[in-house]
Amino acid sequence: MDLLMEWVATGAFHDSDELYDAPKCHPHTRIAVLDDIMQWVSESELARDDFIMWLFGPAGAGKSAIAKKIAEIATEKGLLIGTFFFSRTSPTRNTKDRLIATLSYQLAISIPHTRSHIEDVIERDPTIFNKNLQTQIDTLLIKPFQIAPTQVVASKKLFIIDGLDECNDGQVQVAILDAISRSFHKHNLPIIFLVVSRPEPDLVASFNGNEPLKCIHRRLALDDTYRPDDDIRLFFSDKFEHIRRTHLLRSTILSSWPTRRVLETLVMKASGQFIYAATVIRFVESNRHSPCARLNIILGISPPGKMTPFVELDALYNHIFSSVDDIQLTLRVLGLYVMTPKFAGTLGLLGMSPELFLSLEQGDIQLALIDLLSIVSYDESSGEVEILHTSLVDFLSDKNRSTIFYIDMAGTCTDFACRILQCVKGPDGIRGTSSP
């Protein structure tokens, strides 16, 4: 096992110390989505057409917290084999290199009958971890599982791969999905995979078009169907109540703090983002500061000074924008929808599309937003664009937070006003049809 351990990313385990401070599902929240996933995990019969479940959702929606909770529940029920939690900031968890070795190690621990076979494979071929994913999966996961006694693996067993979008190469992400789907599709094994990620373009294309993956997976969208606002409201209510009871300055905090209106403002700002809610509470609950004063900073009532209340949220947005190819084009397009979200939908009254208004070619807006699908929604049929996170507007309009991704709202507004005048002013000074 020594050589195997050299390739194992222990930080990728759901109960790893590296994930000790990772977001967790707040009590009595995410119940519906957890139930739906566990119903799939616990189904008595293995459906050959959905042994992979893809749980996807926008950035900051709490996907990893859900994956971690599912791992804990499945462990208690004896259904979990192993997990791999990718992380873009960890050199052992942001590539594919340690994925199969890590899952294989957990297989040997979860089902001891597989251990000797795994050890024999590695002893016979110490270079196995340098071979392609397909070979590693067949040799270190499928064959060991096949030799285990039937009574040991009588029920379905679960692997969880979380944060696949945080693997450092989009094509590698697709290669992982292809290798898993092709290898396990050949065998009637009681093994299922929960794959969790943002809906990044390469992954969406893979699930939509790659064989056999597109025919053997079930999708679960972490969207408004699961009423995230209700869960976020409960999270805020419980956390603020805890602050009122336990904070060092609790004697100075009114029982009515924060007001219902403020609570609803925070829920609205969260836009279904649990990372926003967690960031707010982490900033407000500090025992070294006044919770009321810090909440005023969050609400924009007081200036932040040197404080950085949204550092985690800003890191997420900066990471997403850093993957954009033509950032200037993307920011220009976003300016139209961030500054004047309703105006973009009324351009038809002027006889033009948003592309024409911005002097772009047809399809340029979709291409400009393709790397932002986890924070911006684009409807291919209607061309409608929706900013999924209210807090994104705050980020883009604050130069101290967004730095190189800053959108000058005043300048953008002036530019659009000039373009509108160009659109409506003709040779006679009243109305024309000239393009901007």
N, C-alpha and C positions, 0 to 999 in steps of 0.2 A: 504493500500500500504506500510505501515511501515515495515512489515515483509518481503515483497518482496524486498524492497530496501536494506535490510540487505544482500541479496544474489546477488545483482546486481553489476557487475564489470563495473563501469562507464568508466574506462579507455579503455574498449573494443569497445566503440563507435567510429565510423570513424571520428567524429568531436570532440573527447575528447581532453582535454588539454594535456593529456599524449602523444598524437600523434601529438602535435603541431609541433615538430621538426622532425617528421618522414619524410623519403624521399618522394618527390612528383614528379609527371611526369613533366618534363621540357616542356614548351610550344612548340607545334608543333612536339612533339615526341610521339611515341607509338600509332600513329593515327590508323594504320591498326588493331592492336590487340584490341584497344578500340572499333573500329567500329564492329569487329566481335562479341565481347561480347555483345554489346548493340543491335545488330541485333537479337541475341538469346533472350535477355531479352525482346525485344519489339515485338517479333513474336505474331501475333494476336491469333493464336491457340496454346493451350498447348499440346505439344506432350508428351504422357504418357511415351515414351521411352527415354526422355532426360530432365527430370525436374531438373537434377543436371548437372552442368558443372564443370569439374575439370580443372582448370588452373594450370599447373605445369611447372617447369623449374629449372635450376641449381641455386645454391646459389648465391646471389648477383645480380640476373638478373632483379630486380626491380618489383617483383611480388606484394609486398605490396603497392607500389606506384600505380600500376595499379588498385588494389582492391579499394584503397582509391578514386581514380579518378572515377571509376565506381560507387561507393557509392554516390559521389557528383552529377554525371550526373543523376543517377536514382532518387535521392532525388528531383532534379529540375523537373523531369518528373512525380513525384508523384508515383513512382514505388517501392521505397525502404521501407521495413518494418523495418529492423534492421541489425546490424552487430555485429560480435565478432572477434576482432583482438587478436589472441593469442600472447603471448610473453614469451619466456623461462625465462626472468629475472624478471617477475612480479608475485608475489605470488597469485594475484587474477586473472591472465590471463594465467597461465601455467598448469591449471588443468581443468577437465570437470565440477567441482562442481558448477560454476556460469554460465555456458553456457546457459542452458534453461531459467533460471530465467532472465538473461540479455536480451535474445531474447523476452521473454514474456513481459517484461516491455516495450520494444520498440514497440511490437505489440499493447499494450494498448494505447500508445501515438500516434502511426501511425493510428490506426483504433479505435477511442474512443468507438465504439459500443461493443468492446470486453472487455473493462475494468471491467465492473460490474461482468461479468462472472468470470474473473480471480480473482477478489477480493473475490467472493463467494467461489471459490475453495480453496483458501488459508485459508479463515476463517473456512471452514468446516474441513480442514485437514492441520494444520500448519506444519506437517512433510513432506509435499509433496516434499520439496527440498532435502530430504534425501532418496527419492525413486529412482529407477533405471531410466535411460535415457528414455526408452520406455514409462514408465508411465508418466513422466514429459512432454514429447512431446505430448502425446495423450491428457493430461489434460490441459496443459497450452498453447499449440499452436494450435492444430488441432480443439478441441471442441470450443474454443472461436471464431476461425475463421469461423467455420461452422454456428454459430448463427448470424453472422453479415449479415445485409440485402444484397441481391444480388446486388443491384445498387451501394453499397459502394465498393464492391470488384469485379467490372465488368471486370477489366483487371488483368493481372498477377502481382503478388507482389513478391519482391525479398528479400531473406536473403543472406548475405555474411558472410562466415566463412573464415577468412584469417589466414595463418600461422598454419594450423592444425598440421604440423610436429613439432611445438614448444610446443605442449601439452606434458607433461612430461613423457608419457608412450606410447610406440608404440601400445600396445594392447588396450589402452584407445582410441587412435586415431581411430582404426578400429571399436571399439564399438560405437563411435559417428557416423561414417558413416553407420554402420549397423542399428542403431536405427532410424536415419533419413530416410534411404531408405525403411526400412520395414514399418514404421509408415505412411509415406506419400504415399507409393505405394498403400496402401489400399483405399485411398480416391482420388476422382477426384477434387482436390482443385487447384485453380489458384495460387499456390505457387511454386516458383523455388528457387534453392540454387546454389550460386557460391561458390565453395570450392577451396581454393588456398593453394598450398603447394609445397615443394620440392618433388621430386620423391623418397621418402624414401622406403626401401624394404617392410615394413608392409603395407604401403599405396598402393604401386604398386600391391602387391599380393591381396589386398582387392578389388581394382577396376578391377583386371583381373579375379578373381575367385569367389567372394562372391555374392550369390543371395540375393535379386534381383538387387543389386547395379550394377553388371557388365552389366545388360541389360537396365538400365534406366539412363545412364549418357552419356554426350558428353564430349570429351577431347579436350583440346586446349593446345598444347605444345608451350612454350615460347622459340622457337629455332631460328635458322638462317632464317627460313621462313619469319620472321618479320624484317629481316635486322637490327639487333640491332647496328651494326657498324655505320650505317648511322645516327641513333639517337644519339649515343654516340659522333660521330664527331660533330654534330650540338651542342650538349651540351657543349663540350669543346670549340668550336669556340665562342659561345655566352658568356660563362663564362670568357674566356681569354680577349675577347673584353671589357667586363664589367670591368675587372681588369685594363686594359690599360686606361680606361676612368675615373675611380673613385678612384683608390688606392692613398694613400698619397704620394707614390713615383712615381706617373705616369709620372712625367717629366723625370725620368731616364729610362723609359721603351721604347724601340724602337717600332715603329708601326708594324714592321715585326715580333715581338716576340709573341709567339714562331714560329719558322720556320715551314713550311709545313711538313718537314721531322720529326720534333719533334712531331707535332700533330699526324701524322700517327703512330709514334712509340707508343704514348700513347693509341691510338685506338687499336693497335695490342695488347698491354699489357692488355687492359681491357678485351679482349676476350668475349665481350658481357656482362660484369659485370658492371652494373650501380653503384654498391657499390664501385668499384675501381675508376671510374670516379669521383664520389662524394667525395671520400676520398682524391684524388689528389687535387681537387679544394679547398676543405676545408683547406688543408694544405698550398696551395700556396697563397690563397687570404688574409691571415692574415695581418692586417694593422700594426702589430708590427714587421714585417720582410720584407725583400726584396723578392718580388715575383720571380724575376729571380734567386736569390740565392736558394730559396726553390725549384724551379723547377729543378735546377741542382742536388739537393739532391734526388729528385724523380727519376731522370734519371741516378743516380749513378755516376754523374760527380764529385760531392762533397760528402765527408763523412757526415753522419747524426749527428755525435757527440752524444749529449744527446737527440736529437730530436727523436720522434717516429712518422714519417709521416703516417705509415700504421696501426695505432692502431686499427681502426674499422675493417679493413680487417683481421688483425691478430686475433682479437677476434672471428671473424666468423670461420676462419680456425681452431683455437684452440677448439672451440665448436664442430665442425664436427669431428675432430680427437679424441676428448675425448670420443666419443661414440663407438669407435672401440674396439672390444674384445681383439684381439691379435695384439697390436700395433707394436710389433717388426716384426712380419711376414708381416704386411701391409707395413711398412716402407721399409723392404727388397725388397718386390715386387715393390713398387713404385720406388725404386732406379733404377731398370732395365729400367723403362719407362721414368723416369725423366732424368737420366744421359745419356742414349743412346736410345732415342725413336725409331730410325730407326733400330737399331741393333736387337731389339726384334723381328721384323718382318722378319729378315733374318736368324734366327736360323735354319729354315728348311733346309738351304744349308748345315748345319752341321749334319743334320739328327736328330734333336731333337726339342722338344717343349720348350717354356719358363719354364714350370714346371720342366722338366728334367734338364734344365740348372741350375735352382736354387735348385736342389735336393728336389723337392716337389712332392706331389702326384697329379694326375690329378684332376682338379677342385679346387685346393687350391688357385689359383690366383683369381678365381671368388669369392670365399668365403672371401679372404683377402680384396677385394675391395667392398664388398657388402654394407658396411656402408658409402661409399664415392660416391654414385651414383650422388650426386648433384655437384660434382667437377671432377669426373672421369667417363668416359664412358667405359663400357665393352660390347662388342658384343658377345652374346652367340653362334651365329652360326660360327663366324670366330675366336673367341678368341682374337680379336684385342682390344687393350686398348688405350684410348686417354685421355690425360690430358686436361680438358676443359678450365682451366684457366691458362694462361701464368704466371700470378702473383703467382700461387701456387709454381712454381719452385723457384722463388725468396724467397718465405717464407721458404720453406724446406731447402734451401741451406744457410740461414742466421741464425746462432745459437742464435744470440741475439733476433731474432724474434720468431723462432719456439721452442727454448729451448729443451724440452724433445722430440719433434718431428723432431729434426734436422737430416738431412741426410748428412753424410760426403762424399761429392762428390769425393774428391781425393781418399779416402779410398775405396769407392765403385768402382771407375774406376780401381784401382789396383786389387781389388778382382775379377772383371769381366775379366781382362786381364789374370790373373792366371787361371781362369776357362776355358777361350778360349784355352790356351795352353794345358790344360789337355785334352780338347776335341779333338784337332787336332794332338797331339803327341802320336804316337804308340810305341810299343816295339822297333822298329828300329829307333826311333827318328824322323820319318818323319810324319806319319799320322796314327791315330788309330781311334777306334770307342768306346773307353771306355767312360762311362758316367762320369760326373764331380763328 
